[in-house]
Amino acid sequence: MTRRRLAHTATVALIAAAAGAISGCDVFKRQASEGDSMVGVGVEGRIADVVRPIVGGIFDERIYTPQPERRFAVEYVPDDSLALVTSWQNVVLLGALESDDGISRRVRRMLSDEALDGVRDGELRVFRQQDVWVRGQTVVVAVAPTRGELAAWLKENGAVIYDILREDRYARMKKHLYARLEQKEIADSLRKAHGWYFRIPHDFTIVASERDPSFVRFRRPFPDRFITIAWKLGTPDSISVDALVRWRDRLGRTYPDTSRTNPAILDSAWTTLGGVDALAVHGIWETIGPAGGGPCLAYLLHKDGTLYLLDGKVYAPDRRKGQYVRQLETIFSTFEP
């Protein structure tokens, strides 16, 4: 589940050598720190001068909350300061075989002879490994024979690095959300009653269930997060941003906390949910009446003559909201029409 389709256009290999030299025994590794939105990027010297503007663009995606929050924030470090980020969940190392800077030397030590041959031949550019220095960590290495070739690869394929970190972050979040007391019986009963399914974390409760219009609404407090699943007869050619917003706003007027979508702040893209193409929209909801609002996300999809609207919103005026939006995205990724 993602706001954009995955950009995997390059072979991603595992870091194949020197793992013991850089990581140590798994039994003694501590858990990764620094939250899931920070990315430590190891790069230095003339390579840093060339690639830092490119890397900044790769990680420039934001969430409307309503103040924009970055999905990832980047911290650049040279090799002699790499220890500052080796306990982080997300680490990226950028090097070139021709270069003698500390990060490039480290990258060469981390890769096997076979992997280095693949880099020289142009077959391999990006490597991925989990739990290198700490548990719950993803390390991505991007390397090319020269810094110019590295910069060219990053311009063309740098989104691969973003996608790897995002996918692993969602996997970690899903593991956390469903680690205990998942509400499987309620999920199964909803599938039997309505034909659709999604995995329900332990702390979401049903607060409304209607037949006309057909929807089920869930809430988790502290801070408030709402999930609404709605469905009706329809055809795939009726899927559009305008149709999604109109449906969402009609439902919003039926809730005790009546709300609507701010039409001026919308970001849309196609994605996939449950094996079905879905239109995804991120934006801002606002109350009808007393002032209030926050981030919202919604998906509109079609299967077998039925349209489905998946709507989520967050109300957390006293804190950053990006992690709660990602929680809802993770939950919606389990939806099966």
MIPA-378631 format. One record per residue (C-alpha): residue number from 1; z negated, y, x. Coordinates in steps of 0.02 Angstrom, whole numbers, plus 32768, in hexadecimal, padded with zeros to 4 digits. Each point is the difference from the previous one (the first is absolute). Layout:
% residues N
NODE sero   c3   c2   c1
NODE  NUM    Z    Y    X
...
END
This chain:
% residues 337
NODE sero   c3   c2   c1
NODE    1 8000 8000 8000
NODE    2 8036 80A4 8048
NODE    3 8044 80AA 7FD6
NODE    4 809C 7FDC 8064
NODE    5 805F 7F63 8028
NODE    6 7FD2 7FAE 80A3
NODE    7 8066 803B 8094
NODE    8 7FF9 7F5E 8065
NODE    9 80A7 8003 8059
NODE   10 7FC5 7FBF 80A8
NODE   11 7FB7 7F5E 8041
NODE   12 7F41 800B 800A
NODE   13 7FB6 7F8A 8081
NODE   14 7F4D 7FD3 8028
NODE   15 7FAE 803F 809E
NODE   16 8012 7F62 8064
NODE   17 7FA4 8014 80A4
NODE   18 7F65 804A 8051
NODE   19 7FA0 7FFA 7F5C
NODE   20 7F69 7FB8 8058
NODE   21 8005 8089 8081
NODE   22 7FF8 8089 7F7D
NODE   23 7F9A 7FB5 7F74
NODE   24 7F7C 7F80 8028
NODE   25 7FBA 7F73 7F95
NODE   26 8012 8015 7F43
NODE   27 7F4D 7FC6 7FE5
NODE   28 7FBC 809C 8053
NODE   29 8077 8081 7FB8
NODE   30 7FB3 8085 7F93
NODE   31 8050 8045 7F63
NODE   32 8080 808C 8010
NODE   33 7FC5 80B1 7FDE
NODE   34 804B 80AC 7FD9
NODE   35 8039 7FDC 7F50
NODE   36 80AB 7FC8 7FCB
NODE   37 805B 80A7 8008
NODE   38 7FF1 8024 80BB
NODE   39 8085 7FC6 807C
NODE   40 7FDD 8004 80BA
NODE   41 80A6 8016 805D
NODE   42 7FFE 7FD7 80B9
NODE   43 808B 8061 8056
NODE   44 8006 8073 8097
NODE   45 8069 8058 8081
NODE   46 80B6 8029 7FE5
NODE   47 800B 7F7D 7F76
NODE   48 7F7F 8060 7F9A
NODE   49 8065 80A0 8012
NODE   50 8098 7FA7 7FB6
NODE   51 7FB6 7F95 7F76
NODE   52 7F6C 8061 7FB9
NODE   53 806B 8069 7F89
NODE   54 8054 7F61 7FC4
NODE   55 7F5B 7FA5 7FE5
NODE   56 7FBD 8095 7FA0
NODE   57 808F 7FEF 7F85
NODE   58 7FE6 7F45 7FED
NODE   59 7F4D 801B 7FC5
NODE   60 801B 809C 7F98
NODE   61 7FF4 7FAF 7F53
NODE   62 7F7A 804D 7F90
NODE   63 7FA7 7FE1 7F5C
NODE   64 7FEA 8088 7F7C
NODE   65 7F45 8000 7FDC
NODE   66 801B 8096 7FCA
NODE   67 7FE9 8043 80B0
NODE   68 807A 7F98 806A
NODE   69 7FAD 7F79 8069
NODE   70 805D 7FA5 8089
NODE   71 8013 7F45 7FEA
NODE   72 7FE9 7FF2 80BC
NODE   73 7FBB 8080 807C
NODE   74 8036 7FEC 80B6
NODE   75 7F97 8017 809D
NODE   76 805E 7FFA 80A6
NODE   77 7FAA 7FBE 809B
NODE   78 8035 7FD7 80B3
NODE   79 7FD4 7F5B 8050
NODE   80 7F61 8040 8055
NODE   81 7FBF 8031 7F53
NODE   82 803F 7F68 7FA2
NODE   83 7F4E 7FBF 7FEE
NODE   84 7FE4 808B 7F81
NODE   85 8073 7FA8 7F84
NODE   86 7FF6 7F46 802D
NODE   87 7F7C 7FE8 7F78
NODE   88 8070 804D 7F7A
NODE   89 8059 7F9E 7F78
NODE   90 80AB 8046 802E
NODE   91 8040 8010 80B3
NODE   92 80B2 8021 803C
NODE   93 8036 7FF6 80B7
NODE   94 80A5 804F 8037
NODE   95 804C 7FDA 80A9
NODE   96 809D 7FEA 8067
NODE   97 8026 7F7C 8083
NODE   98 8045 8083 8078
NODE   99 7F64 806D 7FF7
NODE  100 7F65 7FF8 806E
NODE  101 7F85 8053 7F8C
NODE  102 7F60 7FA4 7FD2
NODE  103 8032 7FD1 7F4F
NODE  104 80A9 7FBC 8039
NODE  105 7FAA 7F97 8086
NODE  106 7F86 7FBF 7F7E
NODE  107 808D 7FD3 7F8A
NODE  108 8057 7F9C 8089
NODE  109 7F5F 7FA0 8021
NODE  110 7FEB 7FD8 7F48
NODE  111 80AC 7FB1 7FEB
NODE  112 803D 7F57 803E
NODE  113 8094 7FF0 8076
NODE  114 8067 7FBF 7F6F
NODE  115 7FD1 8097 7F96
NODE  116 802B 8078 808E
NODE  117 80AA 7FAC 8013
NODE  118 801B 801D 7F45
NODE  119 7FD8 80B9 8018
NODE  120 807B 800D 8092
NODE  121 8087 7FA9 7F99
NODE  122 7FE4 8074 7F6C
NODE  123 7FCA 7F72 7F8D
NODE  124 7F49 8035 7FF2
NODE  125 7FB3 80AB 7FED
NODE  126 7F62 7FED 7F98
NODE  127 7F6D 7F87 800E
NODE  128 7F6C 7FE8 7F8D
NODE  129 7F57 7FAA 8014
NODE  130 7F5F 8001 7F9C
NODE  131 7F4D 8000 8040
NODE  132 802E 802A 80B3
NODE  133 7F63 8060 8030
NODE  134 7F9C 7FF6 7F5E
NODE  135 8007 7FA4 7F5A
NODE  136 8063 804F 7F73
NODE  137 8077 8058 8078
NODE  138 80BD 800B 800E
NODE  139 804F 802D 80A7
NODE  140 80BA 802C 8002
NODE  141 805E 800F 80A5
NODE  142 80AA 8056 8006
NODE  143 805C 7FF5 80A6
NODE  144 80B0 8018 8045
NODE  145 804D 7FFE 80AD
NODE  146 8004 80BF 800A
NODE  147 7FA8 808D 7FA7
NODE  148 80A7 803A 7FBB
NODE  149 801F 7F56 7FB2
NODE  150 7F4F 8000 7FBC
NODE  151 8019 80AA 7FAF
NODE  152 80A6 7FC8 7FB5
NODE  153 7FB1 7F62 7FB9
NODE  154 7F6F 8062 7FB5
NODE  155 8077 807A 7FAC
NODE  156 8062 7F71 7FB2
NODE  157 7F78 7F7E 7FE0
NODE  158 7F58 8055 8014
NODE  159 7FD7 7FE1 7F48
NODE  160 7FE7 7F4A 8031
NODE  161 7F5F 8033 8059
NODE  162 7FC5 805E 7F66
NODE  163 8027 7F6B 7F90
NODE  164 7FA4 7F84 8070
NODE  165 7F62 8069 8000
NODE  166 800C 8020 7F45
NODE  167 801A 7F49 7FD5
NODE  168 7F6C 7FC9 8068
NODE  169 7F94 808A 7FB6
NODE  170 802A 7FC5 7F50
NODE  171 7FD9 7F4C 8032
NODE  172 7F55 8035 8043
NODE  173 7FDD 8067 7F64
NODE  174 8033 7F71 7F8D
NODE  175 7F8C 7F8B 805D
NODE  176 7F72 807C 7FEA
NODE  177 8022 8025 7F48
NODE  178 8002 7F48 7FCF
NODE  179 7F7C 7FC0 8079
NODE  180 7F80 7FDE 7F77
NODE  181 7FF0 7FEB 7F44
NODE  182 80B8 8015 7FD8
NODE  183 8013 7FFF 7F43
NODE  184 8075 7F6C 7FF3
NODE  185 7FCF 7FCC 7F50
NODE  186 8026 80AC 7FB8
NODE  187 80A6 8006 805E
NODE  188 8030 7F54 7FBD
NODE  189 7FD0 8031 7F4E
NODE  190 806C 809C 8009
NODE  191 8092 7F98 803C
NODE  192 7FEA 7F88 7F6D
NODE  193 7FF1 8090 7F84
NODE  194 8087 8074 8042
NODE  195 806C 7FA2 807D
NODE  196 7FDD 806D 8099
NODE  197 7F83 7FE9 808C
NODE  198 7FAB 805C 808D
NODE  199 7F69 7FDC 806C
NODE  200 7F66 805F 7FC4
NODE  201 7F79 8030 807F
NODE  202 7F4D 7FE1 7FCF
NODE  203 7FD2 80B4 7FD8
NODE  204 808A 802F 7F84
NODE  205 7FD5 7FF1 7F47
NODE  206 806E 800B 7F64
NODE  207 7FDD 80A4 7FA5
NODE  208 808E 7FFC 7F80
NODE  209 8079 7F81 7FB7
NODE  210 8080 802F 7F7C
NODE  211 8094 7FB1 7FA7
NODE  212 805D 809C 7FC4
NODE  213 8029 8040 807E
NODE  214 7FDF 7F62 8066
NODE  215 7F94 801F 8098
NODE  216 7F63 7FC7 805A
NODE  217 7F9A 807D 8063
NODE  218 7F83 7FDC 808C
NODE  219 7F83 806E 8059
NODE  220 7F99 7FF9 809E
NODE  221 7F80 808D 801A
NODE  222 7FB7 8057 809A
NODE  223 8080 8048 8016
NODE  224 8064 7FE7 7F62
NODE  225 809D 7F97 800E
NODE  226 8066 7FD3 7F67
NODE  227 8086 7F7A 7FEA
NODE  228 806D 7FF3 7F64
NODE  229 807D 7F76 7FDD
NODE  230 8076 802A 7F6E
NODE  231 8097 7FA4 7FBD
NODE  232 8087 8010 7F7C
NODE  233 80AE 7FC0 7FD8
NODE  234 8089 8051 8067
NODE  235 8093 7FF1 8074
NODE  236 8012 801F 80BB
NODE  237 8077 8090 7FE7
NODE  238 7F73 8064 7FB0
NODE  239 7F9E 8007 80A3
NODE  240 7FF6 80AF 8048
NODE  241 7F7F 807A 8042
NODE  242 8008 8064 7F5E
NODE  243 7FE7 7F64 7F96
NODE  244 7F6C 7FCB 806B
NODE  245 7FAD 80AB 7FF3
NODE  246 801C 800C 7F44
NODE  247 7FB3 7F55 7FE3
NODE  248 7F70 8024 8074
NODE  249 7FDB 80A6 7FAA
NODE  250 8008 7FB4 7F51
NODE  251 7F7C 7F84 8035
NODE  252 7F9C 808A 8054
NODE  253 7FED 805A 7F5A
NODE  254 7FAF 7F65 7FB2
NODE  255 7F71 7FF5 807E
NODE  256 7F57 8055 7FE7
NODE  257 8023 805A 80A5
NODE  258 80AB 8040 7FCA
NODE  259 8074 8023 8092
NODE  260 80B4 8020 8030
NODE  261 806F 7FF9 8099
NODE  262 8022 809D 8064
NODE  263 80BF 8005 7FFD
NODE  264 800B 806F 809B
NODE  265 7FB5 7F80 8078
NODE  266 8059 7F58 7FF6
NODE  267 803D 7F89 8086
NODE  268 8069 7F6A 7FCA
NODE  269 804E 7F69 8055
NODE  270 8038 7F50 7FD8
NODE  271 7F95 7F6D 8032
NODE  272 7FDD 7F4D 7FC7
NODE  273 7F70 7FBA 7F9A
NODE  274 7FF1 7F49 7FD4
NODE  275 80B2 7FE2 803B
NODE  276 8044 8086 7F8C
NODE  277 804A 80A9 802F
NODE  278 7F8A 808B 7FCC
NODE  279 8008 80BD 7FFE
NODE  280 7F65 8046 8057
NODE  281 7FC1 80B2 7FE2
NODE  282 7F71 8058 8058
NODE  283 7FBF 80A7 7FC6
NODE  284 7F70 8062 7FB5
NODE  285 7FAC 7FEA 7F57
NODE  286 7FA4 808E 7FAB
NODE  287 7F8F 8008 7F6A
NODE  288 802F 804C 7F59
NODE  289 7F6F 8075 7FE4
NODE  290 7F75 8014 8081
NODE  291 8040 8011 80B2
NODE  292 8010 7F5D 805F
NODE  293 807D 7F90 8052
NODE  294 802E 7F97 8096
NODE  295 8081 7F88 8046
NODE  296 8060 7F87 7F93
NODE  297 807F 7F77 801C
NODE  298 8069 7F9F 7F86
NODE  299 8086 7F78 7FFE
NODE  300 8085 7FDF 7F7D
NODE  301 8059 7F58 7FFE
NODE  302 805E 7F8B 7F8D
NODE  303 8003 7F45 7FE8
NODE  304 8045 7F94 7F74
NODE  305 8012 808B 7F80
NODE  306 7F57 8050 8022
NODE  307 7FD8 80A3 8059
NODE  308 7F5C 800B 805F
NODE  309 7FA3 809D 8033
NODE  310 7F79 7FEE 8084
NODE  311 7F9B 80A0 800D
NODE  312 7F71 802A 8075
NODE  313 7F9D 809E 801D
NODE  314 7F6D 8038 806A
NODE  315 7F7B 8082 7FDB
NODE  316 7F9B 8024 809D
NODE  317 7FEB 80BD 8010
NODE  318 7F7C 7FF5 8089
NODE  319 805C 7F95 8080
NODE  320 80A5 7FD0 804D
NODE  321 8067 7F96 7F8A
NODE  322 8085 7FA9 8067
NODE  323 7FA0 7F5E 8015
NODE  324 7FE6 7FF2 7F44
NODE  325 80BA 8019 7FDF
NODE  326 8023 7F74 807D
NODE  327 7F82 7F91 7FA5
NODE  328 8061 8018 7F5E
NODE  329 80A5 7FDF 8059
NODE  330 7FB7 7F5F 8046
NODE  331 7FC4 7FC8 7F54
NODE  332 80A8 8027 7FB0
NODE  333 8057 7F9A 8087
NODE  334 7FB7 7F63 7FAE
NODE  335 8053 8024 7F57
NODE  336 806F 7F78 7FB7
NODE  337 8065 802A 7F62
END
